[in-house]
Amino acid sequence: MSLETRGVAQPAWRFDHLRRIGIGSWAILGIILVAVVVMSALGALSGIVIPLIIAFIIGTVLDPLVGRLRGAGQGRDHLLDFARSVDILRIVFLVLRTA
């Protein structure tokens, strides 16, 4: 007499494969969800990250100039005046270029 004819439930080992497939499917969906969240966060931060990288490069390049100015006895006030002068020249250049 077979198991089906006696009305006995199927053995649990027959559903192990189905359970592994289900767990694997949920794991794949979780990985996809995490990837989507990370990519969305990077997309939202791209407007901030690129200017920060550029500022870091400019700061690294101008570091020797700052060291020389400090070595020559120029204090923080002179460095701020220099930065303001550069900003003013940049604004004037942009205005002349767009006119």
Beta strands, then each sheet from edge to edge (+ up, - down):
end
